[in-house]
């Protein structure tokens, strides 16, 4: 599992749009599998789940992106990639997850 987390200032809708666009256009096989949005108490949270085929691993991998803001505070971004293992009990092959956001993925 690969995880990246960031806190920064920015426009929520613009950042979410850029994330969706870059991830989908970063891989020929990437797709947005599902989305969820929450609003309340001055907070906003958007969750996006992407999936793509990993040529190096020969399987599908997923990326869950969560964008959160409370009030006028900083944007909090969490991106967690998972999948890529073909074994039942041990992770022998974990290739193909990180390239979701490095633009070097398949």
N, C-alpha and C positions, 0 to 999 in steps of 0.2 A: 504494500500500500504506500502510495506517495501522497504527501500532504503539504500544501502551501497555505499560509495565512498572512494577511496584510491588513493594516489600518491606514486609511488615507482620506483626504478630503476630495469631494467631487460631487457631481450631479448624479443621483441614484439612477434615474432612467437612462441617462447617457451611458454610464458605466455598464449597466445591465445589457443595453443594446450592443455595446462594443464586445462584451464578453460572448454573448450569444453568436454574434456575427463572426468573430475571430475563431471560435471553436468549431463552428459548423464549416466555415470556409478553410480551416486549417487541415482538413483531412477529407479525402474523396468519399470515405465511408462513414463520416460522422453524422449523427442525427440527434435531434432533440427528442428524447423519449417521453419526458413529462415535465410539467412545471407547476409550481404552487406559489401563491402570493398571499401574504398576511399583512394586515394593517390593524393598528389599535394602540391606544394610549400614547400616541405620538411616535410610535415605532413602526418600522416597515421591514419586512423580511421576504426575500424572493429565493426560491430554491429551484435549481435547474438540474436535470439529470440527462447527461449525454452518453452516447454509446458509439463505439467505432470498432472496426475490425483491425486487429494487429497482424500485419503481414509477418513480422518477425516471430511472434508467438503462435500464429496460426489459430487465433481465437478472438473473442470479443472482449473489450475492456470498457469500463464505464467511468464517468467523471461526474461527481456531484459538486455543484457550485452553489454556495449560499452567500447571499449578499444581504447585510443587515445594517440598519441605521436606527438609532434611538434619538428622537428629537432632531437637534441640529448637530449632534455629535459626529465623529468620523464614520466613514463607511467601514464596515468590517467584512472582509472577504475570506471565505474558506473554500478551497478547492481540494477535493479528495478523490484520487483515482484508485480504482480497485479492479481486480480481475487479472487475467493473464496467466493464471496458474492452471496447469492441466492435471495436476495430481489430486488424489482424493484426500490425503491427510497432510501432505507436505507441499510447500510452495517451491517446486523445482524450477518452474518457468514463470518468472514474473516480468517478462519483457513486454514492452509496448504500452505501459501505463503513463509514464512521465511525458512522452511526446504530445499528449493532449494539448499542453500549453507552451511547448517549446517550438512549435511550428516545424519540427523535424519528423513528426509522426506520419504514418501511412494513412 
